[in-house]
Amino acid sequence: MLVWDNVRIHLTAPLREFITANADWLTVFQLPTYAPDLNPQEGVWSLVKRDIGNLAAADLGQITRAVKRKLKMLQYRPHVIDGCLTGTGTGLVLDR
């Protein structure tokens, strides 16, 4: 399954050809150009940014570690990710 927005790169001929050639196993859901309310990753990044919003990092490495740590924590909390999916109203759910 592929969920994407209307970024110009997604509308190129080679990508359209790939989708057509793999239509037997690939399902594509195309979001409007700007639809953060339909995009579950917006919920995930909102949670990450909430934790690092007040971080006074000394360097890029410290920011990278903080983001990776938060994403790792979320990885072990599938109910939180389910909440991000549910919040979109699309009916998408994680397959376990």
C-alpha positions as CSV (number, residue, x, y, z in Angstrom):
1,M,0.0,0.0,0.0
2,L,1.3,3.5,-0.9
3,V,-0.2,6.6,0.6
4,W,1.2,9.9,-0.9
5,D,0.5,13.5,-1.4
6,N,0.6,15.5,-4.7
7,V,4.3,16.5,-4.5
8,R,5.5,17.0,-8.1
9,I,7.9,14.1,-8.0
10,H,5.0,11.8,-7.3
11,L,3.3,12.9,-10.5
12,T,6.2,12.0,-12.9
13,A,5.8,9.6,-15.8
14,P,8.3,6.9,-14.4
15,L,6.4,6.7,-11.1
16,R,3.0,6.5,-12.9
17,E,4.4,3.7,-15.1
18,F,5.7,1.8,-12.0
19,I,2.3,2.0,-10.4
20,T,0.6,0.8,-13.5
21,A,3.0,-2.1,-13.9
22,N,2.5,-3.2,-10.3
23,A,-1.2,-2.6,-10.0
24,D,-1.8,-6.3,-9.2
25,W,-0.2,-5.9,-5.8
26,L,0.1,-2.2,-5.2
27,T,-2.7,-0.1,-3.9
28,V,-2.3,3.7,-4.0
29,F,-4.2,6.2,-1.9
30,Q,-3.4,9.7,-3.2
31,L,-4.0,12.6,-0.7
32,P,-4.8,16.1,-1.7
33,T,-1.9,18.5,-2.2
34,Y,-1.9,19.7,1.4
35,A,-3.8,17.6,3.8
36,P,-2.1,17.3,7.2
37,D,-5.4,16.2,8.8
38,L,-5.4,13.1,6.6
39,N,-1.7,12.3,7.0
40,P,-1.0,10.0,10.1
41,Q,2.7,11.0,10.0
42,E,1.7,14.5,11.0
43,G,0.4,13.1,14.3
44,V,3.6,11.1,14.8
45,W,5.8,14.2,14.2
46,S,3.6,16.2,16.4
47,L,4.4,13.8,19.3
48,V,8.1,13.9,18.5
49,K,8.3,17.7,18.2
50,R,6.4,18.0,21.5
51,D,9.2,16.2,23.3
52,I,12.1,18.1,21.6
53,G,10.5,21.5,21.3
54,N,12.4,22.9,24.2
55,L,15.7,21.1,23.6
56,A,18.6,23.4,23.6
57,A,20.9,21.2,21.5
58,A,24.6,21.8,21.3
59,D,24.9,20.2,17.8
60,L,22.9,18.4,15.1
61,G,23.9,15.0,16.6
62,Q,22.1,15.8,19.8
63,I,18.9,16.6,17.9
64,T,19.3,13.5,15.9
65,R,19.6,11.3,19.0
66,A,16.6,12.9,20.6
67,V,14.4,12.3,17.5
68,K,15.6,8.7,17.2
69,R,15.0,8.1,20.9
70,K,11.4,9.4,20.7
71,L,10.7,7.4,17.5
72,K,12.0,4.3,19.1
73,M,9.8,4.9,22.1
74,L,6.8,5.3,19.8
75,Q,7.7,2.0,18.0
76,Y,6.9,0.1,21.2
77,R,3.6,1.9,21.7
78,P,1.5,0.8,18.8
79,H,-1.7,2.1,20.5
80,V,-0.2,5.7,20.1
81,I,0.4,5.1,16.4
82,D,-3.1,3.6,16.1
83,G,-4.3,6.9,17.6
84,C,-2.5,8.9,14.9
85,L,-4.2,6.7,12.3
86,T,-7.6,7.0,13.9
87,G,-7.2,10.8,14.1
88,T,-7.2,11.0,10.3
89,G,-10.7,9.6,9.9
90,T,-9.6,7.5,7.0
91,G,-10.4,4.2,8.6
92,L,-6.7,2.9,8.2
93,V,-5.6,0.5,10.9
94,L,-2.3,-1.2,11.7
95,D,-2.2,-4.9,10.6
96,R,-0.7,-7.0,13.4
